[in-house]
Amino acid sequence: MTGTGNTTGAAGAGAVTGAGGYDVLVLGEVLVEIHADTALRDAADGTPARISYSGDALNAAAAAVAAGARTALLAVVGEDELSAPLLARATELGVDVSHVRRSPRPNGAYLLSADTEGDRDFVYWRTGSAGSTLSVEHVESWRDLLTGCKALITSGITGALSPSSRDAVLAAAQTVHESGGHLSYDPNFRSRLTGRGEARELLARVAPLAGLLKTSCPADALALVDTADPAEAAARYRALGARSVVVTAGADRLLLADGTAGDAGAVYLPVPANPDPVDATGAGDCFTGTATARLALGDSLAEAVGYAMAAASLSVSGRGGTGHVPAFTATATLAAAHRARPQNGPQNRPGTALGPDRRAMPLRGV
């Protein structure tokens, strides 16, 4: 089963280079998503729910396809009854699943509730899942793909699934880096999956390989770099070796730090508002997938981040991680309108508040 997206993209400064092959590869886990119609603490016998498919890897891959990148998923899925519809959904989204491996284990799953504020409840079933069997041996089987791609996306969630998954993340990141490709990494700290020490160790090894590190503050930053200040968090991530850092800092702004924004080294960017938010699940993954795709297609970092903010904002109009994957035409239209919107100079400096309240949602992953 294969699927591809458009591969057109504007050339620009800061373009990711690479040989033939895929524009974007995404290494990680696909999850069965069970979406309850009520807050989980209120779920009673007979509470309605719907099944869909998500996980940070699938969310990011779908966004990369929508942004115009030829994208493949590198993952291990199970052999249970849900595997066929899971892969069918990925193919429907345009993601190439021809390189996905199988394991005689069940797929991971999670239960969540509808949310418009970003404070979501999750219950996961991941221990011993097919996705957790990801290993260096799998990475070796994908070596030609990794050395030929323009960009790789992976995450701290993937690295936290099991010791073998952690080794796989490191091996894949190193392979792409040594081949001259771009790496996007989201630490995505999950205390139910891993301890702070393990997450910090993985971050320290991956950050020097990352062209773009996308993270959240205060959630990730407090756990991983001991600060609740977005600008200080960005500086600490860059000190670990990440070339460019995006820190989501609340519902309506993010911080971009790449060492070119004057003495402060970082600038706050307001996120386009979504007037009709439904669910924030996967918005951060949509950001990462879109930004990485646009970098791979030749956009500058500033252009890629602008598109990524717009896509992430639009994505919250649907339920679940892949409930609404915005077409690039809609993303580009919103990004252009947002660029044309007057911005007050002081709000773009670290340490200052944004202006009028706007309806937005946190850009977080699954």
SERO-4910 file (N, C-alpha, C, O; in steps of 0.05 Angstrom, whole numbers):
BEGIN
 pado doro    nc1    nc2    nc3   cac1   cac2   cac3    cc1    cc2    cc3    oc1    oc2    oc3
  Met    A     17    -24      0      0      0      0     17     25      0     35     28     17
  Thr    A     13     42    -19     29     66    -20     12     89    -26    -11     87    -35
  Gly    A     23    113    -19      9    138    -26     29    160    -25     48    159     -9
  Thr    A     26    180    -42     45    202    -42     29    228    -43      6    229    -51
  Gly    A     43    249    -34     31    276    -36     45    291    -58     63    281    -71
  Asn    A     36    316    -62     50    333    -81     78    338    -72     84    339    -48
  Thr    A     96    342    -91    124    347    -84    133    374    -93    157    380    -94
  Thr    A    115    392   -100    123    418   -108    129    435    -84    116    432    -63
  Gly    A    148    453    -87    154    471    -64    172    493    -74    188    490    -93
  Ala    A    170    517    -61    186    539    -69    214    537    -58    217    530    -35
  Ala    A    233    544    -75    261    544    -65    265    568    -47    252    589    -51
  Gly    A    283    566    -28    288    588    -11    312    583      7    322    561      8
  Ala    A    321    605     20    344    602     38    337    583     60    314    582     69
  Gly    A    357    568     69    353    550     91    341    523     82    332    508     99
  Ala    A    341    518     56    329    493     46    344    469     56    369    469     59
  Val    A    329    448     61    341    422     67    350    409     41    335    409     22
  Thr    A    373    397     41    383    384     17    382    354     21    382    345     44
  Gly    A    382    340      0    383    311      2    382    298    -25    375    310    -45
  Ala    A    390    272    -27    390    258    -52    362    249    -58    343    258    -46
  Gly    A    359    232    -78    333    223    -86    320    207    -64    333    201    -43
  Gly    A    294    200    -67    280    186    -46    257    202    -35    247    220    -49
  Tyr    A    251    197    -11    228    211      2    237    239     11    260    244     19
  Asp    A    217    257     11    222    283     23    224    280     53    241    291     66
  Val    A    205    265     64    202    263     94    197    233    101    180    220     89
  Leu    A    212    224    120    206    198    133    198    204    162    209    222    175
  Val    A    179    188    172    171    192    200    174    165    214    162    145    207
  Leu    A    190    166    235    196    142    251    180    143    277    184    162    293
  Gly    A    163    123    282    148    124    307    126    104    308    127     83    295
  Glu    A    105    111    323     84     92    330     57    102    320     51    126    321
  Val    A     41     83    310     14     89    302     -4     77    324      0     54    332
  Leu    A    -24     92    332    -41     83    354    -71     82    345    -80     97    329
  Val    A    -85     63    357   -114     63    355   -124     84    374   -117     83    398
  Glu    A   -141    101    365   -151    123    381   -181    119    387   -197    115    369
  Ile    A   -187    119    413   -215    115    421   -224    142    434   -214    149    456
  His    A   -242    155    421   -250    182    429   -276    182    444   -297    177    431
  Ala    A   -276    187    470   -301    187    485   -316    213    482   -304    234    477
  Asp    A   -342    212    485   -359    235    482   -362    252    508   -376    271    509
  Thr    A   -348    243    529   -349    258    554   -322    258    567   -304    242    559
  Ala    A   -318    275    587   -293    274    602   -290    246    614   -309    234    623
  Leu    A   -265    236    614   -261    209    623   -270    204    651   -280    182    657
  Arg    A   -267    223    669   -275    219    697   -305    216    699   -315    207    719
  Asp    A   -320    224    678   -349    222    678   -359    199    661   -383    194    658
  Ala    A   -340    183    649   -348    161    632   -362    140    648   -352    130    668
  Ala    A   -386    133    639   -402    113    653   -408     90    634   -402     92    610
  Asp    A   -420     69    644   -428     47    628   -446     57    606   -467     69    611
  Gly    A   -438     51    581   -454     60    558   -446     86    546   -458     95    527
  Thr    A   -424     99    556   -415    124    544   -406    119    515   -390    101    510
  Pro    A   -417    135    496   -409    131    468   -380    138    463   -369    155    477
  Ala    A   -368    125    443   -341    131    435   -337    124    406   -353    108    395
  Arg    A   -317    136    393   -311    130    365   -282    121    362   -265    130    377
  Ile    A   -277    103    343   -250     94    337   -239    109    313   -253    113    293
  Ser    A   -214    118    316   -199    129    294   -170    121    298   -164    104    314
  Tyr    A   -152    133    283   -124    125    284   -107    150    285   -111    170    271
  Ser    A    -86    148    302    -70    172    308    -42    163    317    -31    145    305
  Gly    A    -32    176    337     -4    172    345     13    194    333      7    203    311
  Asp    A     33    203    347     48    227    337     61    222    310     63    241    294
  Ala    A     69    197    304     81    192    278     61    195    255     67    207    235
  Leu    A     37    183    258     17    185    237      8    214    234      4    223    212
  Asn    A      4    228    256     -5    256    255     15    273    239      7    288    222
  Ala    A     41    270    246     61    285    232     64    277    203     68    295    186
  Ala    A     62    251    197     64    242    170     41    253    153     46    262    130
  Ala    A     17    252    163     -6    263    149     -3    292    143     -9    302    121
  Ala    A      8    307    162     12    336    158     33    341    137     31    360    121
  Ala    A     54    325    137     76    328    118     65    323     89     72    338     71
  Val    A     49    303     86     36    297     60     19    321     51     22    330     29
  Ala    A      3    331     69    -15    354     63      1    378     55     -8    395     39
  Ala    A     25    381     67     42    404     60     58    401     35     73    418     27
  Gly    A     55    378     21     66    374     -5     90    355     -6    102    353    -28
  Ala    A     96    341     15    120    324     16    114    295     10     93    285     19
  Arg    A    131    282     -5    129    253     -9    138    240     17    161    244     25
  Thr    A    120    226     31    125    218     58    119    189     62    100    178     52
  Ala    A    137    176     78    134    148     85    135    144    115    149    159    129
  Leu    A    120    125    124    120    118    153    138     94    158    136     74    145
  Leu    A    156     98    178    173     76    187    163     68    214    168     82    234
  Ala    A    149     46    216    137     37    241    133      7    241    137     -6    220
  Val    A    126     -3    264    118    -31    267     89    -32    276     82    -20    296
  Val    A     72    -46    262     44    -49    270     38    -78    275     54    -96    268
  Gly    A     16    -83    288      9   -110    297     -4   -127    275     -5   -120    252
  Glu    A    -13   -150    284    -27   -168    266    -55   -173    277    -67   -194    270
  Asp    A    -66   -154    293    -93   -158    303   -113   -147    282   -105   -138    260
  Glu    A   -138   -149    289   -159   -142    270   -160   -112    262   -171   -105    242
  Leu    A   -148    -95    278   -148    -67    273   -125    -58    255   -124    -35    247
  Ser    A   -107    -76    249    -83    -68    233    -91    -60    204    -80    -40    194
  Ala    A   -109    -74    192   -117    -68    165   -131    -41    163   -123    -25    146
  Pro    A   -150    -34    180   -162     -7    178   -142     14    186   -143     37    176
  Leu    A   -124      8    204   -103     27    212    -86     35    188    -81     59    183
  Leu    A    -76     15    173    -60     20    150    -76     33    127    -66     49    112
  Ala    A   -101     25    125   -118     37    105   -122     67    110   -123     83     92
  Arg    A   -125     74    136   -128    102    142   -103    118    135   -104    140    125
  Ala    A    -79    107    141    -54    120    135    -52    124    104    -44    145     95
  Thr    A    -60    104     89    -59    105     60    -78    126     50    -72    141     31
  Glu    A   -102    127     62   -122    147     54   -111    175     58   -118    194     43
  Leu    A    -94    179     79    -82    205     84    -59    211     66    -47    233     67
  Gly    A    -51    192     48    -30    197     29     -3    188     38     17    193     25
  Val    A     -1    175     61     24    166     72     32    139     60     15    121     59
  Asp    A     57    136     51     67    111     41     72     92     64     89     98     81
  Val    A     58     70     65     61     50     86     75     24     77     74      4     90
  Ser    A     87     26     53     98      1     42    123     -9     57    131    -32     53
  His    A    134      8     74    158      0     89    152     -7    118    170    -13    134
  Val    A    126     -6    125    118    -13    152    123    -43    157    118    -59    140
  Arg    A    133    -49    181    138    -77    189    116    -87    207    100    -72    218
  Arg    A    114   -114    209     93   -126    225    105   -141    249    128   -150    249
  Ser    A     89   -142    271     97   -157    294     72   -172    304     50   -161    303
  Pro    A     75   -197    314     52   -212    324     43   -203    351     40   -219    370
  Arg    A     38   -177    354     29   -165    379      7   -146    373      3   -139    350
  Pro    A     -9   -138    393    -30   -119    387    -19    -91    383      3    -85    392
  Asn    A    -35    -75    369    -27    -47    366    -32    -32    392    -51    -38    407
  Gly    A    -16    -11    397    -22      6    419    -47     22    416    -56     26    393
  Ala    A    -59     30    438    -84     45    436    -85     66    458    -71     64    478
  Tyr    A   -102     86    455   -107    105    476   -135    115    475   -148    117    454
  Leu    A   -145    122    499   -172    133    502   -169    162    511   -153    168    528
  Leu    A   -185    179    498   -184    207    505   -212    219    503   -230    206    493
  Ser    A   -215    243    514   -240    257    512   -238    282    496   -217    293    492
  Ala    A   -261    291    485   -262    315    469   -252    339    486   -257    340    510
  Asp    A   -239    358    473   -226    380    488   -223    404    471   -215    402    447
  Thr    A   -229    428    482   -223    452    467   -204    471    482   -200    493    473
  Glu    A   -193    462    504   -175    479    519   -147    468    521   -129    482    531
  Gly    A   -142    444    512   -115    433    513   -109    416    537    -89    403    539
  Asp    A   -127    417    558   -123    401    582   -137    374    579   -159    369    588
  Arg    A   -123    356    565   -136    331    557   -129    308    577   -107    308    589
  Asp    A   -147    289    578   -142    265    594   -137    242    574   -152    238    555
  Phe    A   -116    226    580   -109    204    563   -107    179    581    -98    180    604
  Val    A   -115    156    570   -109    130    582    -97    114    559   -109    110    538
  Tyr    A    -72    104    564    -57     90    543    -55     60    549    -55     51    572
  Trp    A    -54     44    527    -48     16    528    -25     11    508    -29      7    485
  Arg    A      0     13    518     23     12    501     43    -10    509     59    -19    492
  Thr    A     43    -19    533     63    -38    542     61    -64    526     40    -76    523
  Gly    A     84    -71    514     85    -96    499     71    -94    472     66   -114    459
  Ser    A     66    -69    462     52    -66    437     71    -72    413     95    -74    417
  Ala    A     59    -74    390     75    -78    366     94    -55    362    117    -59    354
  Gly    A     85    -31    366    102     -7    362    126     -7    380    147      3    372
  Ser    A    124    -19    403    146    -19    422    169    -38    414    190    -38    426
  Thr    A    164    -55    394    185    -73    384    203    -60    364    222    -73    355
  Leu    A    199    -35    357    217    -21    340    246    -24    349    251    -21    373
  Ser    A    264    -29    331    291    -36    339    312    -26    319    305    -17    297
  Val    A    337    -28    327    359    -22    309    358    -39    284    365    -30    262
  Glu    A    350    -64    287    348    -82    264    328    -71    243    333    -73    219
  His    A    306    -59    253    288    -46    234    301    -23    220    299    -19    196
  Val    A    315     -7    236    329     16    224    349      8    203    351     20    182
  Glu    A    363    -13    208    382    -23    188    368    -32    163    378    -27    141
  Ser    A    344    -43    165    329    -51    141    320    -27    125    313    -30    102
  Trp    A    318     -4    138    310     21    125    333     39    118    329     62    111
  Arg    A    357     29    121    381     46    118    381     61     91    386     86     91
  Asp    A    375     48     69    376     61     43    355     84     42    360    105     30
  Leu    A    332     80     54    312    101     56    322    125     72    319    148     64
  Leu    A    334    119     94    344    140    112    367    156    100    368    180    103
  Thr    A    385    142     86    407    157     74    398    173     49    412    191     41
  Gly    A    375    165     38    366    179     14    345    200     18    337    214      0
  Cys    A    335    202     43    313    221     48    324    249     53    348    253     59
  Lys    A    307    269     50    314    296     57    311    302     87    326    318     98
  Ala    A    291    290     99    286    296    127    273    273    142    259    257    130
  Leu    A    279    272    168    267    251    185    254    265    209    265    285    220
  Ile    A    231    255    216    217    264    240    215    241    260    208    219    253
  Thr    A    223    246    285    219    226    306    215    241    332    216    266    333
  Ser    A    211    226    354    203    239    379    213    224    404    222    201    402
  Gly    A    211    239    426    217    226    452    197    205    459    204    187    474
  Ile    A    172    208    450    153    187    455    162    160    443    161    140    456
  Thr    A    171    161    418    181    137    405    205    125    421    206    101    425
  Gly    A    223    142    429    246    133    444    239    122    472    255    108    484
  Ala    A    215    129    482    207    120    509    191     94    509    185     84    530
  Leu    A    184     84    485    167     60    484    181     35    495    168     19    508
  Ser    A    207     33    491    222     10    501    252     15    497    258     34    482
  Pro    A    269      0    509    298      4    504    305      0    475    322     15    465
  Ser    A    293    -18    461    299    -23    433    290      1    416    303      8    396
  Ser    A    267     13    423    257     36    409    276     60    413    281     75    394
  Arg    A    286     63    437    305     85    442    330     82    425    339    101    413
  Asp    A    340     57    423    364     53    406    357     58    377    374     67    362
  Ala    A    333     51    369    325     56    341    324     86    334    332     94    313
  Val    A    313    102    353    312    131    349    341    142    345    346    157    327
  Leu    A    359    134    363    386    143    361    399    134    335    413    150    322
  Ala    A    395    109    327    408     99    303    397    113    278    413    121    260
  Ala    A    371    118    277    359    131    254    368    160    252    375    170    231
  Ala    A    368    174    275    376    202    276    405    205    267    412    223    251
  Gln    A    422    187    276    451    188    269    454    182    239    471    195    226
  Thr    A    440    163    229    442    156    201    434    179    183    449    186    163
  Val    A    412    193    189    403    215    172    423    238    175    429    251    155
  His    A    432    244    199    450    266    203    476    261    188    486    280    175
  Glu    A    487    237    189    512    232    175    509    232    145    529    236    130
  Ser    A    485    229    136    479    229    107    473    257     97    467    261     73
  Gly    A    473    277    114    468    304    106    439    312    106    431    333     96
  Gly    A    421    295    117    393    301    119    386    317    143    403    322    161
  His    A    362    326    144    351    343    166    336    325    186    323    306    178
  Leu    A    339    331    211    325    317    232    307    336    247    316    357    257
  Ser    A    281    330    250    263    344    267    257    326    291    250    303    287
  Tyr    A    258    338    315    255    322    339    237    336    359    241    360    364
  Asp    A    218    322    370    200    333    390    204    316    415    197    292    415
  Pro    A    216    326    437    220    310    461    195    298    473    196    276    483
  Asn    A    172    313    471    146    302    479    148    285    504    140    262    504
  Phe    A    157    297    526    160    282    551    134    271    561    115    287    564
  Arg    A    133    245    567    109    233    579    118    217    603    131    197    601
  Ser    A    110    227    627    119    215    652    109    187    655    121    171    670
  Arg    A     87    180    642     77    152    644     93    133    627     90    108    631
  Leu    A    109    143    609    125    126    592    154    124    601    167    103    598
  Thr    A    165    146    612    193    146    618    199    165    642    182    182    648
  Gly    A    222    163    653    231    181    675    245    205    663    254    205    640
  Arg    A    248    225    680    262    249    671    291    243    663    301    254    643
  Gly    A    304    227    678    332    221    673    336    208    646    354    216    630
  Glu    A    320    188    639    321    175    613    315    194    591    328    194    570
  Ala    A    294    211    594    287    230    574    309    251    569    314    258    546
  Arg    A    321    259    590    343    279    587    367    267    573    380    280    557
  Glu    A    373    242    580    396    229    567    391    226    537    409    231    521
  Leu    A    367    218    529    360    216    501    361    243    487    372    246    465
  Leu    A    350    263    500    351    291    489    380    300    485    386    311    464
  Ala    A    397    295    504    425    304    502    439    291    478    457    303    466
  Arg    A    431    266    471    444    253    449    432    260    422    446    260    401
  Val    A    406    267    422    393    273    396    395    303    389    398    309    366
  Ala    A    395    321    409    395    349    403    418    358    385    413    374    367
  Pro    A    442    349    388    464    358    370    459    349    341    472    359    322
  Leu    A    441    330    336    435    321    309    411    335    296    406    332    273
  Ala    A    397    351    313    371    362    304    374    389    290    387    407    301
  Gly    A    362    390    267    360    416    253    337    433    264    338    457    264
  Leu    A    316    419    274    293    432    286    284    416    310    278    392    307
  Leu    A    284    429    333    274    416    357    249    431    365    250    455    371
  Lys    A    226    418    365    201    430    373    192    419    400    192    395    404
  Thr    A    186    437    419    180    428    446    160    447    459    152    468    447
  Ser    A    150    440    483    130    457    496    142    468    522    161    457    534
  Cys    A    130    490    531    137    502    556    111    512    569     96    526    557
  Pro    A    107    505    594    126    493    613    128    463    614    147    452    627
  Ala    A    110    448    601    109    419    605    135    405    600    146    393    619
  Asp    A    145    407    576    171    393    570    194    408    583    213    395    594
  Ala    A    194    434    582    217    450    591    223    445    621    247    443    628
  Leu    A    203    444    638    208    439    666    220    412    671    238    409    687
  Ala    A    210    392    657    220    365    661    248    361    649    264    346    660
  Leu    A    254    374    627    278    368    612    301    388    615    324    380    614
  Val    A    294    413    619    316    433    621    312    452    645    324    473    646
  Asp    A    294    444    664    292    458    690    285    488    688    296    504    703
  Thr    A    267    495    670    258    523    669    229    524    659    221    507    643
  Ala    A    214    544    668    188    550    658    188    574    640    166    584    632
  Asp    A    211    585    634    214    609    617    220    600    589    241    587    584
  Pro    A    203    606    569    207    597    542    234    605    530    247    589    516
  Ala    A    242    630    534    267    640    522    291    625    534    310    618    520
  Glu    A    290    621    560    312    607    573    312    577    564    333    565    560
  Ala    A    288    566    561    286    538    551    299    536    524    314    518    518
  Ala    A    292    555    506    303    554    479    334    556    480    348    542    465
  Ala    A    344    574    497    373    576    499    386    551    509    407    543    500
  Arg    A    373    537    527    384    512    538    383    490    518    402    473    516
  Tyr    A    362    488    502    361    468    481    382    474    460    394    455    450
  Arg    A    386    499    453    407    505    433    434    500    445    452    492    430
  Ala    A    438    504    470    463    497    483    469    468    481    493    459    482
  Leu    A    448    451    480    452    422    477    460    415    449    469    392    443
  Gly    A    457    434    430    466    429    403    445    432    381    452    431    358
  Ala    A    419    435    388    398    438    368    403    464    353    407    485    365
  Arg    A    401    463    326    407    487    310    384    507    312    389    531    315
  Ser    A    359    498    309    336    515    311    317    503    331    313    478    332
  Val    A    304    520    347    286    510    368    259    526    366    259    550    364
  Val    A    237    511    367    211    523    369    199    514    396    198    490    402
  Val    A    191    534    412    179    528    438    151    538    438    146    562    435
  Thr    A    131    520    440    104    529    443    100    539    471    105    525    490
  Ala    A     89    563    474     88    577    500     60    587    505     55    611    505
  Gly    A     41    569    509     14    576    514     -3    573    488      7    563    468
  Ala    A    -28    582    490    -47    576    469    -42    593    444    -50    585    422
  Asp    A    -30    616    446    -30    634    423     -3    645    415     -2    665    400
  Arg    A     19    633    424     45    642    414     65    620    416     62    601    431
  Leu    A     86    623    401    109    605    403    134    622    400    134    644    390
  Leu    A    156    610    409    182    623    408    199    609    387    202    584    388
  Leu    A    211    624    369    230    613    349    258    623    356    262    647    357
  Ala    A    276    604    359    304    611    365    322    597    347    323    572    346
  Asp    A    337    612    331    357    600    313    383    615    313    401    610    296
  Gly    A    386    633    332    411    648    334    413    672    316    434    685    314
  Thr    A    392    678    301    393    700    282    375    724    289    374    744    275
  Ala    A    361    722    312    341    742    319    353    763    338    341    769    359
  Gly    A    376    774    331    388    795    347    400    784    372    406    760    375
  Asp    A    406    802    391    419    794    415    403    774    432    415    756    445
  Ala    A    377    776    431    360    758    447    362    730    436    358    710    450
  Gly    A    367    727    410    370    701    398    344    687    394    343    663    386
  Ala    A    321    700    399    295    687    397    274    708    392    277    732    400
  Val    A    252    700    381    230    718    376    203    703    380    200    680    372
  Tyr    A    184    717    393    158    706    396    141    711    371    143    732    359
  Leu    A    126    691    363    108    693    340     80    686    349     75    665    361
  Pro    A     61    704    343     33    698    350     22    676    331     27    677    307
  Val    A      7    658    342     -5    636    327    -32    645    315    -48    658    329
  Pro    A    -37    639    290    -63    647    278    -86    635    294    -85    612    303
  Ala    A   -107    650    298   -130    641    314   -148    623    297   -151    627    273
  Asn    A   -160    603    310   -181    587    298   -207    594    311   -210    591    335
  Pro    A   -226    604    296   -251    614    308   -269    591    318   -287    596    334
  Asp    A   -265    566    309   -282    544    316   -266    520    324   -267    499    311
  Pro    A   -252    521    347   -236    499    355   -253    476    366   -274    480    378
  Val    A   -244    451    361   -258    427    369   -241    411    388   -250    403    409
  Asp    A   -216    405    380   -199    387    395   -170    392    388   -163    394    365
  Ala    A   -154    395    409   -125    402    405   -107    378    400    -83    382    396
  Thr    A   -118    354    401   -102    331    398    -86    331    372    -98    334    350
  Gly    A    -60    328    373    -43    325    350    -35    352    337    -21    351    316
  Ala    A    -43    374    348    -36    400    336     -6    404    334      5    414    315
  Gly    A      8    396    356     37    399    356     50    381    335     70    388    323
  Asp    A     39    357    331     49    339    310     45    350    283     62    348    265
  Cys    A     21    363    279     15    376    254     36    398    248     45    401    226
  Phe    A     42    413    269     63    434    266     89    422    256    101    431    237
  Thr    A     98    401    270    124    389    263    124    378    235    143    381    220
  Gly    A    103    364    228    101    352    201    101    373    179    114    370    159
  Thr    A     86    394    184     84    415    163    111    430    161    121    434    138
  Ala    A    123    438    183    148    452    182    170    436    169    185    446    152
  Thr    A    171    410    176    192    393    164    188    389    134    207    390    119
  Ala    A    163    386    126    157    383     98    165    408     82    177    406     61
  Arg    A    159    431     93    165    455     78    195    461     77    205    471     57
  Leu    A    209    453     98    238    455     97    249    436     76    267    444     61
  Ala    A    239    412     75    248    392     56    243    401     27    257    394      9
  Leu    A    221    417     24    214    426     -3    227    452    -10    222    463    -32
  Gly    A    243    463      8    259    486      0    252    513     13    265    533      7
  Asp    A    232    513     30    225    538     43    246    546     64    260    529     75
  Ser    A    248    572     70    264    581     92    252    572    118    229    565    119
  Leu    A    268    574    140    257    567    166    233    585    173    213    575    184
  Ala    A    235    611    168    213    629    175    188    622    160    166    622    171
  Glu    A    191    616    134    168    608    118    156    582    128    132    580    131
  Ala    A    173    563    133    163    537    142    148    539    169    128    527    172
  Val    A    159    555    187    146    559    213    119    573    210    100    567    223
  Gly    A    118    592    192     93    606    187     71    588    176     48    589    185
  Tyr    A     79    571    157     59    551    147     52    531    170     28    523    172
  Ala    A     71    523    186     66    503    206     46    514    227     29    500    237
  Met    A     50    540    235     31    551    254      3    552    243    -17    546    257
  Ala    A      0    559    217    -26    560    205    -39    532    204    -62    529    210
  Ala    A    -23    512    195    -34    485    193    -43    475    220    -64    462    223
  Ala    A    -26    479    241    -33    470    267    -58    483    278    -75    470    290
  Ser    A    -61    509    272    -86    523    281   -110    511    267   -131    507    280
  Leu    A   -108    506    241   -131    495    226   -137    467    235   -160    458    235
  Ser    A   -117    452    243   -120    423    250   -139    419    274   -151    398    276
  Val    A   -142    439    291   -158    435    315   -188    437    309   -205    436    327
  Ser    A   -195    439    283   -223    439    276   -235    411    274   -259    408    271
  Gly    A   -218    391    277   -228    363    276   -223    349    302   -207    357    318
  Arg    A   -237    326    306   -233    310    330   -211    289    325   -211    276    304
  Gly    A   -193    287    344   -172    267    342   -148    277    327   -148    299    316
  Gly    A   -127    260    328   -101    269    317   -102    273    287    -87    291    277
  Thr    A   -118    258    272   -120    262    244   -148    268    235   -156    263    213
  Gly    A   -163    280    254   -191    287    248   -194    308    227   -214    308    212
  His    A   -175    327    227   -176    347    206   -147    353    198   -132    366    214
  Val    A   -139    345    175   -112    351    164   -116    372    142   -125    365    121
  Pro    A   -109    397    147   -116    418    128   -101    415    102    -77    409    102
  Ala    A   -114    421     80   -101    422     54    -82    445     54    -86    465     68
  Phe    A    -61    443     38    -41    464     38    -52    490     27    -42    511     34
  Thr    A    -71    489      9    -83    514      0    -95    530     23    -92    554     24
  Ala    A   -109    516     41   -121    530     64    -99    539     83   -101    561     94
  Thr    A    -78    523     87    -56    531    104    -42    556     93    -37    574    108
  Ala    A    -36    556     67    -22    578     55    -39    604     56    -29    626     60
  Thr    A    -66    601     53    -83    624     54    -83    636     82    -81    661     85
  Leu    A    -85    619    102    -85    630    130    -58    642    136    -56    663    149
  Ala    A    -36    629    128    -10    639    134     -6    667    121      6    684    133
  Ala    A    -15    670     96    -12    696     83    -29    717     97    -19    740    100
  Ala    A    -53    710    105    -70    730    119    -58    738    145    -59    761    154
  His    A    -46    718    159    -34    723    185     -9    741    182     -4    758    199
  Arg    A      7    736    161     30    753    156     22    782    151     36    801    159
  Ala    A     -1    786    138    -10    813    131    -23    827    154    -26    852    154
  Arg    A    -29    813    176    -41    824    199    -21    841    215      0    831    221
  Pro    A    -27    866    221     -8    883    236     -2    870    263    -20    861    277
  Gln    A     24    871    270     32    860    296     46    883    311     61    898    299
  Asn    A     42    884    337     55    903    353     84    894    359     88    871    368
  Gly    A    103    911    353    131    904    357    138    892    384    151    871    384
  Pro    A    131    904    406    140    895    432    131    866    438    145    852    453
  Gln    A    108    857    427     99    830    434    116    808    422    113    785    429
  Asn    A    134    816    404    151    796    391    177    791    406    193    774    398
  Arg    A    181    806    427    206    803    443    201    784    466    180    785    479
  Pro    A    220    766    472    217    748    494    211    763    520    222    784    525
  Gly    A    193    752    536    187    764    562    164    783    562    157    795    583
  Thr    A    151    787    538    128    806    537    103    790    530    104    769    518
  Ala    A     80    801    539     55    788    534     44    795    507     51    816    495
  Leu    A     26    779    496     13    785    471    -10    804    476    -17    810    499
  Gly    A    -20    815    454    -41    835    455    -68    823    462    -71    808    480
  Pro    A    -89    831    446   -116    823    452   -119    792    453   -106    778    439
  Asp    A   -137    784    470   -143    755    473   -155    745    447   -173    757    435
  Arg    A   -146    721    438   -155    709    414   -161    680    419   -149    668    437
  Arg    A   -179    668    403   -186    640    407   -165    623    394   -163    621    369
  Ala    A   -149    610    410   -128    592    400   -126    569    419   -138    568    440
  Met    A   -109    549    411   -107    525    427    -77    517    428    -62    523    409
  Pro    A    -69    504    449    -41    497    452    -33    477    430    -47    459    422
  Leu    A     -8    482    419      2    465    398     18    442    411     42    442    414
  Arg    A      3    421    419     15    398    433     11    373    416     -7    372    399
  Gly    A     27    353    421     25    328    407     10    308    423     -1    313    445
  Val    A      9    283    412     -5    261    426     13    248    446      5    229    459
***
